[in-house]
Amino acid sequence: MLIGDMLRRDAKLYGKKIGLIDGEKRFSYSELHHRVNRLANGFVGLGLEKGSRVAVMANNCHEFVEAYFAVAKAGLVVVPVSTRLSTDEMSYIMGHSDASVLIYQEAFQKGIDGIRKDIPQVNYFLCIRKGRQGGRDDYESFLQKFSEDEPKTQDALNENDMVMIMYTSGATGKPKGVMTSHRNVMANTITLSFEHHIVPEDITLLVMPFYHNGGLWPTMVHFYRGGRVILLEGFDVETILNFVEKEKVTFLNLVPTTLVRLISHPDLGKYSLDSLRTIMYAGAPIALSKIREAMQKLGEHRFYTGLGSTEASGSMLSLPNREHALEGPMAEKLPSVGRDSINVEVRVVDAQGRDVNIGEVGEIIAKGDNIAMGYWKMPDETAETFREGWLHTGDMAKVDRDGYVYIVDRKKDMIISGGENISSKEVEDVIFRHPAVHEAAVIGVPDEEWGESVKAIVALKPGSKATEQEIIDFCKDFLSSFKKPKSVDFLDELPKNPAGKVHKAGLREIYWRGRERKI
Amino acid sequence: MLIGDMLRRDAKLYGKKIGLIDGEKRFSYSELHHRVNRLANGFVGLGLEKGSRVAVMANNCHEFVEAYFAVAKAGLVVVPVSTRLSTDEMSYIMGHSDASVLIYQEAFQKGIDGIRKDIPQVNYFLCIRKGRQGGRDDYESFLQKFSEDEPKTQDALNENDMVMIMYTSGATGKPKGVMTSHRNVMANTITLSFEHHIVPEDITLLVMPFYHNGGLWPTMVHFYRGGRVILLEGFDVETILNFVEKEKVTFLNLVPTTLVRLISHPDLGKYSLDSLRTIMYAGAPIALSKIREAMQKLGEHRFYTGLGSTEASGSMLSLPNREHALEGPMAEKLPSVGRDSINVEVRVVDAQGRDVNIGEVGEIIAKGDNIAMGYWKMPDETAETFREGWLHTGDMAKVDRDGYVYIVDRKKDMIISGGENISSKEVEDVIFRHPAVHEAAVIGVPDEEWGESVKAIVALKPGSKATEQEIIDFCKDFLSSFKKPKSVDFLDELPKNPAGKVHKAGLREIYWRGRERKI
């Protein structure tokens, strides 16, 4: 099954049903299917070669969803560009992926104009305008010019063809483009649609951005079963609560930060949340006390967590609703990220690739049809991470006697704050540029709201001076705002391991001591 | 995912749990996994080439299930042989599939001895003995000789490798061997496990034979999710009711014949059937009045039907529990076999391959990863039935405005009685051998218990005489007992179409007139 087959199926089986809601606009599956066909035929009309990249820079809107499916149908490759990145990072991604088309929301016009000279390979710009429409580069006008019939391109497509390059923060600094095939995406879609027992009556509110896997997969699993997707832009808890009540939302995927805010909302009890069957929380650490509080407030079997990654097109491990318990033997498993997701095989191995014994720490590796094809134009990183079909996640974990996996550390030097991956090294590289800095280490420290927050530990040069605020402000000039340190601690000298390298594990130990859920 | 991966996963995630029950024997997933490994290592020890055929002739027993998985793990191909066939048919299948190993239950020893000279290609015989064990050809002794470690054979296997040849009655008389790959079987397993929302807590009672797809797939879908399979030999309704109550069975797959007997059982109300979530009924026609009665007695949302076939490794169309209703708009859909199963695309097309309009009759065709590789050593039949990825089922149907499919006739001249396919032509060929017979046509006619029963319509030669019983007895000498006509009607001459061929559709019309569910 190709991604393009999904909406055709939906149009056939659930044609008149509202499949997608974006503000005041409600699209039936037939309408959505036809709009996607129009845009796909438009891409065909541009004469793009099979496999050409189409970048999309947009927050959640129906046009982004349409573009995703249209690119897939036309045999092209979609490159979602996070709208939270700096313009430098955006132009890097568009240049590195060699995108020849850019679809963007009008709100980013100024940013695009500023980097236009840096992305000479983009031949076609399509602007998603909310108000006045028209013009050669207007998304809606472009789409309306083409036929709503099924494009013929599907015939030349194979399930192993690439359909997406999704960039993630790399531990080495530069974003890495994860290449996924139709089969990869469909495999995860089947896995998570199955894991969550999605039925046509399900309704999800898309809180997370569609340019992120956490927004993409809930869309896919609901479309896969003829459910309904309601788009939301942003994480405002009151809006979420209003939508759940009004639209009878059954499924939410939230980063822990949003979940913690939701259960802490003073008016939580005033909303009717009966329709809500599952809240998936994942993508970042959560304090055990917070998930217990959430279960106490909303019901223990309403929650689901797991371990996923862009390289796995989604899920690897699952702790499903029925295994969420406040009392009894299953309560012990709550700090875990569960066991192998359906259709995925997971192992925790030592450096020699042998399964670790119970209680020992090893690296999580995963195999399945969902595991990505590799990193775009990064053969070395690909060879290191994807070995004989096994994704090496870099996440270090223990396994208990029942096979439940507990993450203890990340092998790769990454911080996850509010669901966003941040490379420690990228932040350290910036801090080192500050003239007063002698040594610097950046780690993630526990944060009740964000899961982790970015902390810099700095040793200044003898005789030099710098305040916490100066270091933070300095970082802001070179990094996306969410990557800057939230706090800076100063030491005379950073602790080192016997090889003379900064002993980060030791630093983390200080800040994480006594936490039940480390990551 | 290969079939062999399933039990390894089960052993890892549900090791101590009882996965399989056969009479007094209860096997945990770990035990089952290790027994399968032993047998697979035994096959490797025999030095069989990859893809060699292993025939199994057995009623439901744990050894059959083990053999199925061991053959798959060892990179071989399993050939299930129906125990209801005549010895002629059995030796045809073993010869045609060129099986080099035969695993059989002791009960069939005499039959095997009788055809041993006809199956010279079988080099290894393994006998499943229930009592005294031992000897060179003893299944259990053989298995116990080998290691319980994972065989290394998996590495050389590909999901597109053949894993099974399952023979079905062909309309042309000779059984056809449907070749399925690991991927075909896994695709249907995922589809039906998903369709039925199978969870690890599910328990199925295997009423249908494991050598038939109707017994194979429920086993697979429960093993796939770490559920439990209880083997039963035979269709005795009282035994079924006892097991459901005692073992808290949640899922049953029944042919309509058995379902009708079950709901007609005088003691039905005395059993506690609360655990039963789903009764799947399929594989043969059922009278609308009977399924309505079943829903009234047991609850309307407990039933599930659809359309499947061996060539589809299982399911193509599904009418799930939530679409089973006695009242309201969905009640109209009850005579249908539903809509496209998950992961399967179905169309109803005319002779030119175009989708028929609503209400028009066309042939059901289906596409998906579950569609078989073709027929073993029958390139012409393969080319005719499997075209560009589409299985041409030979089932003729109408589609309503919501996409629900209603079967109206079979293009291929087949009768389905009690879930068994019977070729009209095969029976006609035998009747023609009777010296008194001038013309003969064999059709399926409505039967409340069997769905259809075999009826012969015969015109005798002028001056010749033969009674109904004589014709039936004559057929018994040449055919498996279930294929013989249950009744014979005599006409002076059979009705013909303009081309001079017997007008079977006209004959069927006479017997089926006024039935709401034709097939």
Interface residues (C-beta under 8 A of the other chain):
Chain A: M1 D5 R9 K12 L13 I190 S193 F194 H197 V199 R225 R322 R339 D340 I342 N343 E345 G368 D369 G403
Chain B: M1 D5 R9 K12 L13 I190 S193 F194 H197 V199 R225 R322 R339 D340 I342 N343 E345 G368 D369 G403
